[in-house]
Amino acid sequence: MAASDDDWRLQGQENYLHGAVLTWAEYRTPSPQWDHDHCEFCGAKFADTTDVMDAQLTGFVTANQRWICRWRAHDMQERFYFVLMGEPLT
C-alpha cells in the first residue's frame, strides 16, 4: 500500500528519489570521520560496526549513497516507483 500524502515520513524525498534504483548492500562508512548515515524516511541508523547503538548493517542504497531501510523501501516502493535490487529472501 502506498504512503498517504500526510505520512510523517514524507519530507520532499520525491525531488531526489522518484524512480530510484535501490540496491541491497552492506553499509560502509565513506571516511574515518563519518561513522553512520540515516534512512531517508525514518531516520534509522546505518553503520558498519555494532559500536553505533541500534544501527543496521545492511539496507538499500541509491547510486548517490542515500540509504533507505528495508521497511521504508517497501512502504514507499509504490509511491516512489522504486526498483529494488538484490534483497535477500530472509
C-alpha positions as a printed NumPy array, in Angstrom:
array([[  0.   ,   0.   ,   0.   ],
       [  1.353,   3.414,  -0.967],
       [  2.039,   6.042,   1.69 ],
       [ -0.667,   8.686,   2.039],
       [  0.057,  12.355,   1.363],
       [  0.048,  13.163,   5.102],
       [  2.561,  10.417,   6.039],
       [  5.061,  11.885,   8.526],
       [  7.965,  10.238,   6.688],
       [  7.404,  12.279,   3.511],
       [  9.565,  15.39 ,   3.551],
       [ 10.366,  16.224,  -0.056],
       [ 12.139,  12.988,  -0.985],
       [ 10.185,  12.85 ,  -4.253],
       [ 12.52 ,  15.583,  -5.506],
       [ 15.502,  13.218,  -5.48 ],
       [ 14.246,   9.641,  -5.021],
       [ 11.406,   9.249,  -7.538],
       [ 12.11 ,   6.198,  -9.723],
       [ 15.364,   5.369,  -7.902],
       [ 17.059,   2.005,  -8.234],
       [ 17.736,   0.746,  -4.706],
       [ 20.402,  -1.909,  -4.291],
       [ 20.712,  -4.099,  -1.211],
       [ 24.173,  -3.604,   0.316],
       [ 26.291,  -3.736,   3.435],
       [ 26.85 ,  -0.261,   4.824],
       [ 30.404,   1.085,   4.627],
       [ 31.423,   4.439,   6.075],
       [ 32.648,   6.852,   3.404],
       [ 35.509,   8.149,   5.612],
       [ 37.068,   7.557,   9.042],
       [ 35.41 ,  10.75 ,  10.328],
       [ 31.921,   9.59 ,   9.308],
       [ 30.54 ,   6.792,  11.475],
       [ 26.932,   6.436,  10.271],
       [ 24.116,   7.501,   7.94 ],
       [ 20.341,   7.609,   8.36 ],
       [ 17.37 ,   6.195,   6.467],
       [ 15.979,   8.875,   4.15 ],
       [ 12.49 ,   8.282,   5.534],
       [ 12.529,   7.206,   9.172],
       [ 15.979,   8.199,  10.402],
       [ 17.087,   4.663,  11.305],
       [ 20.87 ,   4.487,  11.616],
       [ 23.206,   2.616,   9.285],
       [ 26.752,   1.786,  10.374],
       [ 29.438,  -0.752,   9.579],
       [ 30.048,  -1.546,  13.23 ],
       [ 27.929,  -2.655,  16.133],
       [ 29.573,   0.15 ,  18.15 ],
       [ 26.873,   2.532,  16.884],
       [ 23.796,   1.831,  19.02 ],
       [ 20.795,   0.332,  17.168],
       [ 22.472,   0.66 ,  13.781],
       [ 21.569,  -1.508,  10.811],
       [ 24.471,  -3.114,   8.985],
       [ 22.607,  -3.594,   5.687],
       [ 19.896,  -1.847,   3.72 ],
       [ 19.045,  -0.325,   0.377],
       [ 21.252,   2.349,  -1.151],
       [ 20.962,   4.576,  -4.213],
       [ 23.752,   5.236,  -6.701],
       [ 24.487,   8.527,  -4.909],
       [ 24.701,   6.854,  -1.479],
       [ 21.29 ,   7.658,   0.009],
       [ 20.342,   4.895,   2.438],
       [ 16.84 ,   3.512,   2.972],
       [ 15.918,   0.809,   5.466],
       [ 14.221,  -2.362,   4.231],
       [ 10.856,  -1.454,   5.768],
       [ 10.647,   2.067,   4.295],
       [ 11.827,   0.84 ,   0.885],
       [  8.848,  -1.493,   0.803],
       [  6.459,   1.066,   2.346],
       [  7.408,   3.657,  -0.269],
       [  8.048,   1.415,  -3.288],
       [  4.675,   2.012,  -4.945],
       [  4.584,   5.763,  -4.316],
       [  8.175,   6.394,  -5.485],
       [  8.352,   3.687,  -8.188],
       [ 11.445,   2.198,  -6.564],
       [ 13.237,  -0.656,  -8.313],
       [ 14.565,  -2.962,  -5.574],
       [ 17.657,  -4.98 ,  -6.462],
       [ 19.441,  -7.815,  -4.649],
       [ 17.36 ,  -8.056,  -1.488],
       [ 17.939, -11.355,   0.32 ],
       [ 14.918, -13.637,   0.718],
       [ 15.141, -13.702,   4.514]])
